[in-house]
Amino acid sequence: MESCFPPFQGVLRVHVMEAKDLMKKDISVLGKGKSDPYAVVTVGAQQFRTQIIDNTVNPKWDFWCEASIESGQYVEIEIFDKDDTSDDEFLGRATVEITSVVKKGQVDTWLTLENAKHGMVHLRLAWMTLSTDRNDLSAALAETQMLRVTSMSTALLTIFIDSAKNLPQARPQSKPDPFLIVNVGKKQEQTSAQMRTDAPVWEQGFTFLVANPENDSVQLKIVDQKTEKELGKFSYALSSLLAKANMDVVSEPFTLQKSGPVSKIIMSMSLRILRNAPNTEDEIESTGSNGEGSLSRTDSVKSAQLSKQDSRLSVDTASRDISGSTPEEPCVVSSTATVSSATPPATPEYRDSTLIHRTTSTTSSGGVAGLGRIQLTLRYSVQRQRLIVIVHKIMNIPLKDPSNIPDPYVKLYLLPGRSKESKRKTNVAKDNCNPIYDATFEYIISTAELIGSELEVTVATQKGFLSGGSPVIGIVRVPLNDNEISQQGSTA
């Protein structure tokens, strides 16, 4: 086996989250600058490219890729401004030594861009070791499902194509010029062509990242280069390789289908399960992220209802009233709250579930300010660097005029800044003082940024509700530096 396969060390998982303060390359007639940035990730001969984010110098890509690593290398990130009329313009680069990720297991870092006047890029990297224990597959599958990224892999497959023999002729009185094509998932590799032989010897190896070896398969076909005629094919289910000792087959002959009666392909295969590397240092490096560099997921479900009593938040649930301030005024969360225990225990199954428990309102109270109550769920996934906000319902909006029933909706902003990029909005509920939304919104935000942020929740109506026709019914601000959000969870 050692003579067949290269000594792969592991797989590097790269999460290109975002960049900030990039150079402005597109200057409009009004003098305002912008860029349409994308990033290119290079690891050895492997290259990946993010999507283009238009009209911004603070792009959020949320892009994942994986690269198999043979020996000490480095990751290079280059950022460009897409230009439809000329060559794309360079916005800077950054590099990370893979050995540093191997030592720490996981790294979360902001890197200053080189060869640029200004700009930084936010990367999260995880080192995956290669396991011969098939029992590690369940944990690998659970992690990819938790990430909710369809491009993630759970195993590394190495194939060594040795040779074939007794291939049929592609044309009369002439031996074929065969080459072999191998497909696993969406990736395709091809050997060189061997001239005028029915027993080609290729001795070429390929690697494939596999999404799920329980379902995936290897598809091979041998083709004559001159006539493009198929000389034989073979399909191998990777579930069979899972059942092999050490998940290997060595120099094994396989009978080709749709070929000659004794046509064979001789090859070796090795399957390894991806497993998170252990940390070899006391703390995971997290440059610019206050030490919160772990890629392990921590969901939080923070429960806060709105009513009248002690304002302390419990680990499980807490309640808040809507205060009647406008966006221009300082907005303070009501100091009254009712502590309850409606949230289910924070078991792993519950934390990883997308189902959210919503407590039925048992009070007709309009809150301390008399403007109603709102129920939210806040969850933060460290693994995905996502803040998830679920707007469940509004309760007991006061009806001041029976002929003017409000059409309420909920608007969200992340503070400080209140940028357009952070704006989220529910649908409008027509003529309803107790609307139910159960609407889910997500923000890409690092752990360090979360600590200094607040979620501003505005309840408004399409109809002029308050005196003077203001659409705002009330506002509440939820600080996001509460440990319960990142550890246990909170529903407001």
C-alpha positions as CSV (number, residue, x, y, z in Angstrom):
1,M,0.0,0.0,0.0
2,E,2.8,2.4,0.8
3,S,4.1,2.1,-2.7
4,C,0.7,2.8,-4.2
5,F,-0.5,5.8,-2.2
6,P,1.0,9.2,-1.4
7,P,1.4,9.8,2.3
8,F,-1.5,12.2,2.9
9,Q,-1.4,13.9,6.2
10,G,-5.0,15.0,6.4
11,V,-7.6,17.4,5.1
12,L,-7.8,21.1,5.7
13,R,-11.3,22.6,6.0
14,V,-11.3,26.3,5.1
15,H,-14.2,28.7,5.9
16,V,-13.8,32.1,4.2
17,M,-16.2,34.1,6.2
18,E,-15.9,37.7,5.3
19,A,-13.6,40.7,4.6
20,K,-13.8,44.3,5.7
21,D,-12.4,47.7,4.7
22,L,-11.3,46.5,1.3
23,M,-10.0,49.0,-1.2
24,K,-12.6,50.8,-3.4
25,K,-11.8,50.1,-7.0
26,D,-15.0,51.2,-8.8
27,I,-15.5,54.9,-8.5
28,S,-18.9,56.3,-9.6
29,V,-19.6,59.6,-11.2
30,L,-20.6,60.9,-7.8
31,G,-17.2,60.0,-6.4
32,K,-18.5,57.1,-4.2
33,G,-16.3,54.0,-4.2
34,K,-17.2,50.4,-4.1
35,S,-15.9,47.0,-5.2
36,D,-17.4,43.7,-6.3
37,P,-15.1,41.3,-4.4
38,Y,-14.5,37.6,-4.6
39,A,-11.8,35.5,-3.0
40,V,-9.6,32.7,-4.5
41,V,-8.3,30.1,-2.1
42,T,-5.1,28.2,-3.2
43,V,-3.7,25.2,-1.4
44,G,-0.8,23.7,-3.5
45,A,-2.4,22.8,-6.9
46,Q,-5.9,22.9,-5.5
47,Q,-7.9,26.1,-6.1
48,F,-11.3,27.3,-5.0
49,R,-13.3,30.5,-5.7
50,T,-16.0,32.2,-3.7
51,Q,-19.1,33.9,-5.1
52,I,-19.0,37.6,-6.1
53,I,-20.6,40.0,-3.7
54,D,-21.7,43.2,-5.5
55,N,-21.2,46.8,-4.4
56,T,-19.5,46.4,-1.1
57,V,-16.1,46.7,0.6
58,N,-17.3,44.5,3.5
59,P,-18.3,41.2,1.8
60,K,-19.7,38.2,3.7
61,W,-19.0,35.1,1.6
62,D,-19.7,32.3,4.1
63,F,-17.7,30.0,1.7
64,W,-16.5,26.5,2.6
65,C,-13.9,24.4,0.8
66,E,-11.6,21.4,1.6
67,A,-8.2,20.4,0.4
68,S,-6.2,17.2,0.9
69,I,-2.7,17.8,2.2
70,E,0.3,15.7,1.4
71,S,3.1,17.7,3.1
72,G,3.8,21.1,4.7
73,Q,2.1,23.7,2.6
74,Y,0.3,27.0,3.1
75,V,-3.1,28.5,2.3
76,E,-3.1,31.6,0.2
77,I,-6.2,33.8,0.0
78,E,-6.3,36.4,-2.8
79,I,-9.1,38.9,-3.1
80,F,-10.1,40.5,-6.4
81,D,-12.6,43.1,-7.6
82,K,-14.7,41.7,-10.5
83,D,-14.6,44.0,-13.5
84,D,-16.8,43.2,-16.5
85,T,-15.0,45.6,-18.9
86,S,-11.4,44.9,-18.0
87,D,-9.1,42.6,-16.0
88,D,-10.2,41.9,-12.4
89,E,-8.3,44.2,-10.0
90,F,-6.2,42.8,-7.1
91,L,-7.4,43.8,-3.6
92,G,-4.8,42.0,-1.5
93,R,-3.6,38.6,-0.3
94,A,-3.0,36.7,3.0
95,T,-1.3,33.4,3.8
96,V,-1.6,30.9,6.6
97,E,1.0,28.2,7.4
98,I,-0.8,24.9,7.5
99,T,1.5,23.6,10.1
100,S,0.1,26.2,12.6
101,V,-3.4,24.8,12.0
102,V,-2.1,21.2,12.4
103,K,-0.7,22.1,15.8
104,K,-3.8,23.9,17.1
105,G,-6.4,21.8,15.4
106,Q,-8.6,24.8,14.7
107,V,-7.9,28.5,14.0
108,D,-10.2,31.5,13.8
109,T,-8.3,34.6,12.6
110,W,-8.6,38.0,11.0
111,L,-5.6,38.5,8.7
112,T,-4.4,41.9,7.4
113,L,-4.2,41.8,3.6
114,E,-0.7,42.1,2.0
115,N,0.0,44.3,-1.0
116,A,-3.0,46.4,-0.2
117,K,-3.5,49.8,1.4
118,H,-6.0,48.4,3.8
119,G,-8.3,45.5,4.3
120,M,-8.7,42.3,6.4
121,V,-10.1,38.9,5.7
122,H,-11.7,36.6,8.3
123,L,-10.8,32.9,8.0
124,R,-11.7,29.8,10.1
125,L,-9.6,26.7,9.5
126,A,-9.9,23.1,10.9
127,W,-7.5,20.3,10.5
128,M,-9.0,16.9,9.9
129,T,-7.0,13.7,10.5
130,L,-7.5,10.5,8.7
131,S,-9.0,7.6,10.6
132,T,-9.1,3.9,9.8
133,D,-12.0,3.4,12.3
134,R,-15.3,3.1,10.4
135,N,-17.1,3.9,13.6
136,D,-15.9,7.5,13.2
137,L,-18.2,7.9,10.2
138,S,-21.3,8.6,12.3
139,A,-19.7,11.6,14.0
140,A,-18.4,12.9,10.7
141,L,-21.8,12.7,9.1
142,A,-23.4,14.4,12.1
143,E,-20.9,17.3,11.8
144,T,-21.6,17.9,8.1
145,Q,-25.3,17.8,8.8
146,M,-24.9,20.3,11.6
147,L,-22.9,22.6,9.4
148,R,-25.7,22.6,6.8
149,V,-23.1,22.9,4.0
150,T,-23.7,20.4,1.2
151,S,-20.1,20.5,-0.1
152,M,-18.6,19.1,3.1
153,S,-16.9,15.7,3.1
154,T,-16.7,12.9,5.6
155,A,-14.0,10.7,4.0
156,L,-10.9,10.7,1.8
157,L,-10.7,8.1,-1.0
158,T,-7.4,7.3,-2.7
159,I,-7.5,5.2,-5.8
160,F,-4.4,3.8,-7.6
161,I,-5.2,2.6,-11.1
162,D,-2.5,0.0,-11.9
163,S,-3.5,-1.6,-15.2
164,A,-6.1,-3.4,-17.3
165,K,-5.8,-6.6,-19.4
166,N,-7.6,-8.3,-22.2
167,L,-9.4,-5.2,-23.5
168,P,-11.5,-5.6,-26.7
169,Q,-10.5,-4.1,-29.9
170,A,-11.9,-0.7,-30.8
171,R,-11.4,-1.1,-34.5
172,P,-10.6,-4.1,-36.8
173,Q,-7.1,-5.5,-36.8
174,S,-5.8,-2.7,-34.5
175,K,-5.2,-2.6,-30.8
176,P,-6.8,0.3,-28.8
177,D,-5.3,3.4,-27.4
178,P,-7.0,3.2,-24.0
179,F,-7.3,5.8,-21.2
180,L,-9.4,5.6,-18.1
181,I,-11.9,8.0,-16.6
182,V,-12.9,7.8,-12.9
183,N,-15.8,9.7,-11.3
184,V,-16.6,10.0,-7.6
185,G,-19.4,12.4,-6.8
186,K,-18.9,15.5,-9.0
187,K,-15.2,15.1,-9.4
188,Q,-13.7,13.4,-12.5
189,E,-10.1,12.4,-13.1
190,Q,-8.5,10.8,-16.2
191,T,-5.3,8.8,-16.8
192,S,-3.0,9.2,-19.8
193,A,-3.6,7.2,-22.9
194,Q,-1.5,4.1,-23.7
195,M,-0.9,3.6,-27.4
196,R,-1.8,0.4,-29.2
197,T,-2.2,-2.0,-26.4
198,D,-5.0,-4.2,-24.9
199,A,-3.1,-4.4,-21.6
200,P,-2.4,-0.8,-20.6
201,V,-0.3,0.0,-17.5
202,W,-1.1,3.4,-16.1
203,E,0.1,3.3,-12.5
204,Q,-1.6,6.6,-11.7
205,G,-3.2,7.6,-8.4
206,F,-6.1,10.0,-7.6
207,T,-7.8,11.3,-4.5
208,F,-11.4,12.2,-3.9
209,L,-13.2,13.8,-1.0
210,V,-16.4,11.8,-0.4
211,A,-19.6,13.2,1.0
212,N,-21.0,9.9,2.3
213,P,-19.3,6.6,1.7
214,E,-22.4,4.8,2.7
215,N,-24.1,6.1,-0.4
216,D,-21.4,7.1,-2.9
217,S,-19.7,5.0,-5.5
218,V,-16.7,4.9,-7.8
219,Q,-17.6,4.9,-11.6
220,L,-14.9,3.9,-14.0
221,K,-14.8,3.6,-17.8
222,I,-12.1,2.8,-20.3
223,V,-12.2,4.7,-23.6
224,D,-10.3,4.3,-26.9
225,Q,-8.6,7.7,-27.6
226,K,-8.9,7.5,-31.4
227,T,-12.5,6.2,-31.8
228,E,-13.8,7.5,-28.4
229,K,-15.5,4.1,-28.1
230,E,-16.1,2.7,-24.6
231,L,-14.0,-0.4,-24.0
232,G,-15.5,-1.3,-20.6
233,K,-16.8,0.1,-17.4
234,F,-17.0,-0.7,-13.7
235,S,-19.0,0.5,-10.7
236,Y,-17.9,0.0,-7.1
237,A,-20.0,0.9,-4.1
238,L,-17.9,2.5,-1.3
239,S,-20.1,0.8,1.3
240,S,-18.3,-2.4,0.3
241,L,-15.0,-0.7,1.0
242,L,-16.3,0.3,4.4
243,A,-16.7,-3.3,5.2
244,K,-13.1,-4.3,4.2
245,A,-10.4,-4.8,6.8
246,N,-8.7,-1.4,7.3
247,M,-11.0,-0.1,4.5
248,D,-8.4,-1.0,1.9
249,V,-8.2,-3.2,-1.2
250,V,-4.8,-3.8,-2.7
251,S,-4.0,-4.7,-6.3
252,E,-7.3,-6.4,-6.8
253,P,-8.6,-7.4,-10.2
254,F,-12.2,-6.4,-11.0
255,T,-14.2,-7.7,-14.0
256,L,-15.2,-5.0,-16.5
257,Q,-18.8,-4.7,-17.7
258,K,-19.7,-4.2,-21.3
259,S,-16.2,-5.4,-22.3
260,G,-14.4,-8.5,-23.4
261,P,-15.2,-11.9,-21.6
262,V,-12.1,-11.8,-19.6
263,S,-11.4,-8.1,-19.4
264,K,-10.1,-6.9,-16.0
265,I,-9.1,-3.7,-14.3
266,I,-6.5,-4.0,-11.5
267,M,-6.5,-1.2,-8.9
268,S,-6.1,-0.4,-5.2
269,M,-8.4,1.7,-3.0
270,S,-8.0,3.2,0.4
271,L,-10.8,4.9,2.4
272,R,-10.1,7.1,5.4
273,I,-12.7,8.8,7.6
274,L,-12.2,12.5,8.5
275,R,-11.9,13.3,12.2
276,N,-11.4,16.6,13.9
277,A,-7.8,16.8,15.1
278,P,-7.2,17.1,18.8
279,N,-5.8,20.4,20.1
280,T,-2.1,20.2,20.9
281,E,-2.0,23.5,22.7
282,D,-4.0,24.7,25.8
283,E,-6.0,27.2,23.8
284,I,-7.2,27.4,20.2
285,E,-5.7,30.4,18.4
286,S,-8.2,33.1,17.7
287,T,-6.5,36.3,16.4
288,G,-8.8,39.2,16.8
289,S,-11.6,37.0,18.1
290,N,-11.1,37.2,21.9
291,G,-9.9,33.6,22.0
292,E,-13.2,32.2,20.6
293,G,-11.7,30.2,17.8
294,S,-13.3,26.9,18.3
295,L,-15.1,25.4,15.3
296,S,-17.3,23.2,17.5
297,R,-20.9,24.1,17.4
298,T,-22.7,25.6,20.4
299,D,-26.3,26.4,19.7
300,S,-28.1,28.7,22.0
301,V,-31.8,29.0,22.5
302,K,-32.6,32.1,24.5
303,S,-36.2,32.4,25.6
304,A,-37.6,35.8,26.7
305,Q,-41.3,36.6,27.1
306,L,-42.6,40.0,28.0
307,S,-44.4,40.6,31.3
308,K,-44.0,42.2,34.7
309,Q,-41.5,40.9,37.3
310,D,-37.8,40.5,38.0
311,S,-35.7,41.4,35.0
312,R,-33.0,38.8,35.5
313,L,-32.6,36.3,32.7
314,S,-32.7,32.6,33.6
315,V,-30.7,30.1,31.7
316,D,-33.9,28.7,30.1
317,T,-36.3,31.6,29.5
318,A,-36.9,35.3,30.2
319,S,-39.5,37.8,29.1
320,R,-39.4,41.4,27.9
321,D,-41.9,44.1,27.2
322,I,-41.9,46.4,24.1
323,S,-41.0,49.9,25.0
324,G,-42.5,52.8,23.2
325,S,-39.5,54.5,21.7
326,T,-38.8,55.6,18.2
327,P,-35.6,54.7,16.2
328,E,-34.2,58.2,16.8
329,E,-34.6,58.0,20.5
330,P,-32.4,56.1,23.0
331,C,-34.1,52.7,23.3
332,V,-33.9,50.8,26.6
333,V,-35.2,47.3,27.1
334,S,-37.9,47.2,29.8
335,S,-36.5,46.2,33.1
336,T,-39.5,43.9,33.8
337,A,-39.4,40.3,32.9
338,T,-41.1,37.1,33.9
339,V,-38.8,34.1,34.3
340,S,-40.3,30.8,33.2
341,S,-39.0,27.3,32.3
342,A,-40.7,26.7,29.0
343,T,-37.6,25.9,27.1
344,P,-36.8,22.2,26.8
345,P,-33.5,20.9,28.4
346,A,-30.5,21.8,26.3
347,T,-29.8,18.3,25.2
348,P,-27.5,17.8,22.1
349,E,-30.6,16.7,20.1
350,Y,-32.4,19.9,21.0
351,R,-29.5,22.2,20.4
352,D,-28.9,20.7,16.9
353,S,-32.6,20.8,16.0
354,T,-34.2,23.4,13.8
355,L,-37.5,22.9,15.7
356,I,-38.1,25.7,18.2
357,H,-40.5,25.3,21.1
358,R,-42.9,28.2,21.3
359,T,-44.7,28.7,24.6
360,T,-48.4,29.6,24.4
361,S,-49.3,32.9,25.9
362,T,-51.1,32.6,29.2
363,T,-51.6,36.2,29.9
364,S,-53.5,39.1,28.4
365,S,-51.0,41.6,29.7
366,G,-49.8,44.3,27.3
367,G,-46.5,44.7,29.3
368,V,-45.3,47.5,31.5
369,A,-45.4,50.1,28.7
370,G,-48.9,48.8,27.6
371,L,-47.6,48.3,24.1
372,G,-47.7,44.5,23.9
373,R,-45.2,41.6,24.2
374,I,-43.0,39.8,21.7
375,Q,-41.6,36.3,21.7
376,L,-38.2,35.6,20.1
377,T,-35.7,32.8,20.0
378,L,-32.0,33.6,19.8
379,R,-29.4,30.9,18.9
380,Y,-25.7,31.3,18.2
381,S,-23.8,28.6,16.3
382,V,-20.1,28.9,16.9
383,Q,-19.4,26.3,14.3
384,R,-21.2,28.2,11.6
385,Q,-20.6,31.7,13.0
386,R,-24.3,32.4,12.7
387,L,-26.8,34.2,14.9
388,I,-30.2,32.8,14.3
389,V,-33.2,34.9,15.3
390,I,-36.7,33.4,15.2
391,V,-39.6,35.9,15.5
392,H,-42.4,33.8,17.0
393,K,-45.3,36.1,17.7
394,I,-46.5,39.4,19.1
395,M,-49.0,39.4,21.9
396,N,-51.6,41.9,23.1
397,I,-51.0,44.9,20.9
398,P,-53.5,47.5,22.4
399,L,-56.4,48.3,20.2
400,K,-57.0,52.0,20.6
401,D,-59.4,52.4,17.8
402,P,-61.6,49.3,16.8
403,S,-61.9,50.8,13.3
404,N,-58.1,51.0,12.9
405,I,-56.8,47.5,13.6
406,P,-53.0,47.4,13.1
407,D,-51.2,45.6,10.3
408,P,-48.1,44.7,12.4
409,Y,-44.6,43.5,11.2
410,V,-41.3,43.1,13.0
411,K,-38.1,44.7,11.8
412,L,-34.6,43.7,13.0
413,Y,-31.2,45.5,13.0
414,L,-27.9,44.7,14.5
415,L,-26.3,47.5,16.5
416,P,-24.1,49.4,16.6
417,G,-24.5,50.7,13.1
418,R,-28.0,49.8,12.0
419,S,-26.7,49.1,8.5
420,K,-28.9,48.1,5.6
421,E,-27.1,44.8,5.4
422,S,-28.3,43.9,8.9
423,K,-32.0,44.7,8.2
424,R,-34.4,41.9,8.4
425,K,-38.2,42.1,8.2
426,T,-41.1,39.7,8.7
427,N,-44.2,39.6,6.6
428,V,-47.1,42.0,7.4
429,A,-50.0,40.5,9.4
430,K,-53.2,42.2,8.3
431,D,-55.7,43.4,11.0
432,N,-54.2,41.5,13.9
433,C,-53.2,42.4,17.4
434,N,-51.8,38.9,18.1
435,P,-49.9,37.9,15.0
436,I,-47.9,34.7,14.7
437,Y,-44.9,34.8,12.4
438,D,-42.5,31.9,13.3
439,A,-40.0,33.6,10.9
440,T,-36.3,32.7,11.0
441,F,-33.5,35.1,10.1
442,E,-29.7,34.6,10.1
443,Y,-26.7,36.9,10.6
444,I,-23.1,35.9,9.8
445,I,-21.2,37.3,12.8
446,S,-18.1,36.3,14.6
447,T,-18.0,35.5,18.3
448,A,-15.9,38.7,19.0
449,E,-18.5,40.9,17.1
450,L,-21.4,39.2,18.9
451,I,-20.0,40.4,22.3
452,G,-20.2,44.0,21.4
453,S,-23.6,43.9,19.5
454,E,-27.2,44.3,20.3
455,L,-30.3,43.2,18.4
456,E,-32.8,46.0,17.9
457,V,-36.4,44.7,17.5
458,T,-39.0,47.1,16.2
459,V,-42.7,46.3,16.0
460,A,-44.4,48.6,13.5
461,T,-47.6,48.7,11.5
462,Q,-48.3,49.6,7.9
463,K,-51.1,51.8,9.2
464,G,-50.4,55.0,11.2
465,F,-50.8,53.6,14.7
466,L,-49.7,56.2,17.2
467,S,-50.7,59.8,17.3
468,G,-49.1,61.7,14.5
469,G,-49.3,58.6,12.2
470,S,-46.0,57.0,13.4
471,P,-45.8,53.4,12.2
472,V,-43.7,52.4,15.2
473,I,-45.6,50.5,17.9
474,G,-42.6,49.8,20.1
475,I,-38.9,48.8,20.3
476,V,-36.9,46.4,22.4
477,R,-33.1,45.9,22.3
478,V,-31.5,42.6,23.3
479,P,-27.8,42.6,24.3
480,L,-25.9,39.8,22.6
481,N,-23.1,39.6,25.1
482,D,-25.1,37.3,27.4
483,N,-23.3,34.0,27.9
484,E,-26.7,32.3,27.7
485,I,-26.9,33.0,24.0
486,S,-23.5,31.3,23.2
487,Q,-23.8,28.6,25.9
488,Q,-27.3,27.6,26.8
489,G,-29.6,29.6,24.7
490,S,-32.3,32.1,25.1
491,T,-35.8,32.7,23.8
492,A,-37.1,36.3,24.1
